[in-house]
Amino acid sequence: MKTDFIIVGNGLAGSLLAWNLLQFEKKVVIIDEFNNTAASQVSAGIFLPITGRRIVRTWMADELLAEVKTLFTELGKLNGETYLHEMPVVEIPASVKEWNEWQQRASSPDISKYISRFLEPNAIESINCPYGAIELKNSGYLNISKCVNFLRKLYLDKEILIEEKFNFANLQYSDKINYKDVKADKIIFCEGAEGVNNPFFNYLPFQLSKGEILTISCNTLSEKQILNHGIFILPIGNQLFRVGSTYEWNDLTTNTTESARNNLNEKLQAVLKTDFEIIEHKAGIRPSVKERRPFIGMHPKHKNIGIFNGLGTKGVMLAPYFSKHFAWHLAHEKPLMADVDIARFS
């Protein structure tokens, strides 16, 4: 079998890179063994334009959001599904100081354009918000597993997805790439957290983190907004909510832990005024990087071996824009953005 590209991994990064290369009329073969604990299957998929407690605009927010809305809306139309759910994120400050910081940052045009309104103390029923709240727009969540699984089926139907674990012992590389009976011009690794063990790219500064997430049932919470108060509370329909997430850098197994469950449970009890029931508990490993910029590009020595990884907690924001950006580079030799090009580590 001959192809232009072998893509290893069919999570959010790999499936979207394959999609964009196909739009450029390139041939791809994807190699991936389904893993229900992969980040693409576990992640809540929240996207928002404001970053963390520093209250700063997410890097390239406007450009990234435009691609998020365009691509995931387009994919949903292919089979009449909705993968992208736009809804406000409501930030609940933990102190008067934090409330004042939001008020001060709102004077910046970079921040104010993403703020819908400021809410008075205790304005949200069933929620403890004694210092008020801030409602953000241009936010929401992607049902990542549903979207990725749709693309997986699409690639299986096209007979371009090989469902098996990639084995480096079967890889031969020189001027061309050979993997078993597949011959390609280039191979691109999109392995997520497994990338830390890739012999070609283990020099890159990955900083993997484990996240644990709960699903709860609660009959009195609004399903029209995402709450954020040290943890997020994300409505997923039928009065079910995703709650997370924890951060762990030492235990990088996908085993759930009682300590994480207790931690999330305590935070829930602190923010909710209503009863809830824990339905499910999952864990996954984020392919995070120290400098919070993706790893994109070709190996400094082996020019036909590349990587698209390191999307971390911003995967939904980063993947649409940079899968297209990398596909342009691979298909038409357009230069890569210096901020994401792995040449910065050479």
C-alpha positions as CSV (number, residue, x, y, z in Angstrom):
1,M,0.0,0.0,0.0
2,K,1.4,3.4,-1.0
3,T,0.4,6.7,0.6
4,D,1.7,10.2,1.1
5,F,1.6,10.2,4.9
6,I,1.3,7.7,7.7
7,I,-0.3,9.3,10.8
8,V,0.3,7.5,14.1
9,G,-2.5,8.3,16.5
10,N,-6.2,9.1,15.9
11,G,-7.0,11.3,18.9
12,L,-8.0,14.9,18.4
13,A,-4.6,15.9,16.9
14,G,-4.2,13.0,14.6
15,S,-7.8,12.8,13.3
16,L,-7.8,16.6,12.5
17,L,-4.4,16.5,10.8
18,A,-5.7,13.6,8.7
19,W,-8.8,15.5,7.9
20,N,-6.9,18.6,6.7
21,L,-4.5,16.6,4.6
22,L,-7.4,14.8,2.9
23,Q,-8.8,18.3,2.1
24,F,-5.5,19.0,0.3
25,E,-6.1,15.8,-1.7
26,K,-3.2,14.0,0.0
27,K,-3.3,10.3,0.8
28,V,-3.1,9.2,4.4
29,V,-3.0,6.0,6.3
30,I,-3.7,6.2,10.1
31,I,-2.4,3.7,12.6
32,D,-4.1,3.7,15.9
33,E,-5.3,1.3,18.6
34,F,-8.4,2.6,20.3
35,N,-7.8,3.6,24.0
36,N,-10.8,4.6,26.1
37,T,-8.5,6.3,28.6
38,A,-6.8,8.6,26.0
39,A,-7.2,12.3,26.6
40,S,-9.5,12.6,23.6
41,Q,-11.9,10.1,25.3
42,V,-11.8,11.6,28.8
43,S,-11.3,15.3,28.4
44,A,-14.3,17.7,29.0
45,G,-13.3,19.7,25.9
46,I,-14.0,23.2,27.4
47,F,-12.8,26.2,25.3
48,L,-12.7,29.8,26.5
49,P,-10.8,32.9,25.5
50,I,-9.6,33.9,29.0
51,T,-6.7,32.0,30.7
52,G,-6.7,31.0,34.3
53,R,-6.3,33.1,37.5
54,R,-4.0,35.5,35.7
55,I,-7.1,36.8,33.8
56,V,-5.3,37.2,30.5
57,R,-6.4,36.6,26.9
58,T,-5.6,33.2,25.6
59,W,-2.7,33.2,23.1
60,M,-4.1,33.8,19.6
61,A,-7.7,33.7,21.0
62,D,-9.5,35.3,18.0
63,E,-7.7,33.3,15.4
64,L,-8.1,30.0,17.3
65,L,-11.8,30.5,18.0
66,A,-12.6,31.2,14.4
67,E,-11.2,27.9,13.4
68,V,-12.8,26.1,16.3
69,K,-16.3,27.3,15.2
70,T,-15.7,26.7,11.5
71,L,-14.2,23.2,11.6
72,F,-16.4,21.6,14.3
73,T,-19.6,23.1,12.8
74,E,-18.6,21.7,9.4
75,L,-17.9,18.2,10.8
76,G,-21.2,18.2,12.6
77,K,-23.1,19.0,9.4
78,L,-21.6,15.9,7.8
79,N,-23.9,13.6,9.8
80,G,-26.4,16.0,11.3
81,E,-24.8,16.0,14.8
82,T,-23.8,18.8,17.1
83,Y,-20.2,18.5,18.4
84,L,-19.6,22.1,19.4
85,H,-21.8,23.5,22.1
86,E,-21.4,27.3,22.6
87,M,-22.5,28.5,26.0
88,P,-21.2,31.0,28.6
89,V,-18.6,30.2,31.2
90,V,-19.4,31.7,34.5
91,E,-16.3,32.5,36.6
92,I,-17.0,32.6,40.4
93,P,-14.3,34.6,42.3
94,A,-13.1,33.2,45.6
95,S,-12.6,36.6,47.3
96,V,-13.2,40.3,47.1
97,K,-9.7,40.7,45.8
98,E,-10.3,38.3,42.9
99,W,-13.6,40.2,42.1
100,N,-11.7,43.5,42.1
101,E,-9.1,42.0,39.8
102,W,-11.8,41.0,37.3
103,Q,-13.2,44.6,37.5
104,Q,-9.7,46.0,36.8
105,R,-8.9,43.7,33.9
106,A,-12.3,44.5,32.3
107,S,-10.9,47.9,31.5
108,S,-8.6,46.2,28.9
109,P,-10.1,45.8,25.4
110,D,-8.5,42.4,25.2
111,I,-10.5,41.2,28.1
112,S,-13.7,43.3,28.0
113,K,-14.8,42.0,24.6
114,Y,-15.1,38.5,26.1
115,I,-17.2,39.6,29.1
116,S,-20.9,39.5,28.8
117,R,-21.8,40.8,32.2
118,F,-20.9,41.0,35.9
119,L,-23.4,39.3,38.2
120,E,-24.3,40.4,41.7
121,P,-23.4,38.3,44.8
122,N,-25.6,35.2,45.2
123,A,-27.3,35.9,41.8
124,I,-27.0,32.3,40.7
125,E,-29.5,29.9,42.2
126,S,-28.0,26.7,43.8
127,I,-24.5,28.2,43.7
128,N,-22.4,29.8,46.5
129,C,-21.2,33.0,44.9
130,P,-20.9,35.6,47.7
131,Y,-18.6,37.8,45.8
132,G,-20.6,37.8,42.6
133,A,-19.7,36.2,39.2
134,I,-18.4,37.1,35.7
135,E,-20.1,35.7,32.6
136,L,-17.8,35.1,29.7
137,K,-18.8,34.7,26.0
138,N,-17.2,33.0,23.0
139,S,-16.9,29.9,25.1
140,G,-18.4,26.4,25.5
141,Y,-17.3,22.8,25.0
142,L,-16.6,20.3,22.3
143,N,-17.9,16.7,22.7
144,I,-14.4,15.4,21.9
145,S,-15.1,11.7,22.1
146,K,-18.2,12.0,19.9
147,C,-16.3,14.0,17.3
148,V,-13.2,11.8,17.3
149,N,-15.2,8.6,17.2
150,F,-17.2,10.0,14.2
151,L,-13.9,10.6,12.3
152,R,-12.7,7.2,13.4
153,K,-15.7,5.6,11.7
154,L,-15.3,7.7,8.7
155,Y,-11.6,6.7,8.3
156,L,-12.5,3.0,8.8
157,D,-15.2,3.3,6.1
158,K,-12.6,4.8,3.8
159,E,-10.2,1.9,4.7
160,I,-7.4,4.3,5.7
161,L,-7.4,3.4,9.4
162,I,-5.4,0.4,10.6
163,E,-6.6,-0.5,14.1
164,E,-3.4,-1.7,15.9
165,K,-0.8,-0.5,18.3
166,F,2.2,1.1,16.4
167,N,5.4,-1.0,16.8
168,F,8.7,0.9,16.2
169,A,10.4,-2.4,15.4
170,N,8.4,-2.5,12.2
171,L,9.4,1.0,11.1
172,Q,12.1,1.4,8.4
173,Y,13.2,4.9,7.3
174,S,15.7,6.4,4.9
175,D,14.5,8.4,1.9
176,K,11.1,6.7,2.2
177,I,9.1,5.4,5.1
178,N,8.1,1.7,5.3
179,Y,5.9,0.2,8.0
180,K,5.0,-3.4,7.3
181,D,3.3,-3.3,3.9
182,V,2.7,0.5,4.0
183,K,5.1,2.8,2.0
184,A,4.9,6.5,2.6
185,D,6.8,9.7,1.9
186,K,6.5,10.9,5.5
187,I,5.3,9.7,8.9
188,I,3.8,12.0,11.5
189,F,3.4,11.0,15.2
190,C,0.3,12.3,16.9
191,E,0.5,10.1,20.0
192,G,-0.6,12.3,22.8
193,A,0.8,11.3,26.1
194,E,2.6,8.4,24.5
195,G,4.8,10.8,22.7
196,V,7.1,11.1,25.7
197,N,8.3,7.5,24.9
198,N,8.8,8.2,21.1
199,P,12.5,7.5,20.4
200,F,12.6,10.3,17.8
201,F,11.1,13.0,20.0
202,N,11.8,12.1,23.6
203,Y,14.2,15.1,23.7
204,L,11.2,17.5,23.6
205,P,10.2,19.0,27.0
206,F,6.9,17.2,27.7
207,Q,5.3,17.8,31.1
208,L,2.6,15.2,31.3
209,S,-0.1,15.7,33.8
210,K,-2.8,13.4,35.0
211,G,-6.4,14.7,35.3
212,E,-9.3,13.0,37.0
213,I,-12.9,13.9,36.3
214,L,-16.3,13.1,37.7
215,T,-19.8,12.8,36.2
216,I,-22.5,13.9,38.6
217,S,-26.3,14.0,38.5
218,C,-28.0,17.1,39.8
219,N,-31.6,18.1,39.2
220,T,-31.4,21.7,40.2
221,L,-28.4,23.1,38.3
222,S,-28.8,25.1,35.1
223,E,-27.8,23.3,31.9
224,K,-27.2,26.6,30.1
225,Q,-23.8,27.6,31.5
226,I,-20.5,26.2,32.5
227,L,-19.4,27.1,36.1
228,N,-15.8,27.6,37.0
229,H,-14.7,28.0,40.6
230,G,-11.4,26.2,41.0
231,I,-13.2,23.3,39.3
232,F,-15.5,23.4,36.3
233,I,-19.1,22.1,36.3
234,L,-20.1,21.3,32.7
235,P,-23.6,20.3,31.7
236,I,-23.7,17.4,29.2
237,G,-27.5,16.9,29.1
238,N,-30.2,15.0,31.0
239,Q,-29.2,16.8,34.3
240,L,-25.7,15.2,34.1
241,F,-22.5,17.3,34.6
242,R,-18.8,16.8,34.2
243,V,-16.8,18.0,37.1
244,G,-13.0,18.5,37.1
245,S,-10.2,18.5,37.0
246,T,-7.3,17.5,39.1
247,Y,-3.6,17.9,38.2
248,E,-1.0,15.3,39.1
249,W,2.5,15.1,37.8
250,N,4.0,12.1,39.6
251,D,1.3,9.3,39.3
252,L,0.9,9.1,35.5
253,T,-1.2,6.0,35.4
254,T,-4.8,6.1,34.2
255,N,-6.1,4.6,37.5
256,T,-8.6,6.7,39.4
257,T,-7.7,7.6,43.0
258,E,-9.8,8.1,46.1
259,S,-7.8,11.2,46.9
260,A,-8.8,12.9,43.7
261,R,-12.5,11.8,44.1
262,N,-12.5,13.3,47.6
263,N,-10.8,16.5,46.5
264,L,-13.4,17.1,43.7
265,N,-16.3,16.1,46.0
266,E,-15.2,18.6,48.7
267,K,-14.9,21.4,46.1
268,L,-18.3,20.5,44.8
269,Q,-19.9,20.7,48.3
270,A,-18.2,24.1,48.8
271,V,-19.7,25.6,45.6
272,L,-23.1,23.9,45.4
273,K,-26.1,24.6,47.6
274,T,-27.9,21.5,46.3
275,D,-27.5,17.8,46.5
276,F,-25.8,15.8,43.8
277,E,-24.8,12.2,43.1
278,I,-21.5,10.9,41.7
279,I,-22.2,8.7,38.7
280,E,-18.8,8.1,37.1
281,H,-15.1,8.7,37.8
282,K,-12.4,8.7,35.1
283,A,-8.7,9.6,34.7
284,G,-6.6,10.5,31.7
285,I,-3.1,11.8,30.9
286,R,-2.8,15.3,29.2
287,P,0.0,15.7,26.6
288,S,1.1,19.0,28.2
289,V,4.3,20.9,27.6
290,K,6.3,23.2,29.8
291,E,6.0,26.3,27.7
292,R,2.3,25.7,26.7
293,R,3.0,25.8,22.9
294,P,2.4,22.7,20.7
295,F,5.2,20.5,19.2
296,I,4.9,20.7,15.4
297,G,7.4,20.0,12.7
298,M,9.9,17.5,11.3
299,H,12.8,15.8,13.1
300,P,16.1,17.8,12.8
301,K,17.9,14.8,11.3
302,H,15.2,12.7,9.8
303,K,13.3,15.1,7.6
304,N,10.5,12.7,6.7
305,I,9.6,12.0,10.4
306,G,7.4,14.6,12.1
307,I,5.3,15.3,15.2
308,F,2.0,17.0,16.0
309,N,1.6,16.9,19.8
310,G,1.7,18.8,23.0
311,L,-1.8,20.4,22.8
312,G,-2.3,20.0,26.5
313,T,-5.4,21.5,28.2
314,K,-6.0,23.8,25.3
315,G,-6.4,21.0,22.8
316,V,-9.9,22.1,21.5
317,M,-8.6,25.6,20.9
318,L,-5.3,24.6,19.3
319,A,-6.1,21.6,17.3
320,P,-8.3,23.0,14.5
321,Y,-6.0,26.0,13.7
322,F,-2.7,24.2,14.0
323,S,-3.7,20.9,12.2
324,K,-4.6,23.1,9.3
325,H,-1.4,25.1,9.7
326,F,0.7,21.9,9.7
327,A,-1.2,20.4,6.8
328,W,-0.4,23.5,4.8
329,H,3.3,23.0,5.7
330,L,3.3,19.4,4.7
331,A,1.2,19.7,1.5
332,H,2.6,23.0,0.2
333,E,5.8,23.6,2.1
334,K,4.5,26.8,3.8
335,P,6.7,27.8,6.7
336,L,5.8,26.9,10.2
337,M,5.1,29.5,12.9
338,A,8.3,29.9,15.0
339,D,6.4,29.6,18.3
340,V,5.3,26.1,17.5
341,D,8.0,24.8,15.3
342,I,10.1,22.1,17.1
343,A,13.2,23.7,15.4
344,R,13.2,26.0,18.5
345,F,14.6,23.1,20.5
346,S,17.3,22.1,18.0
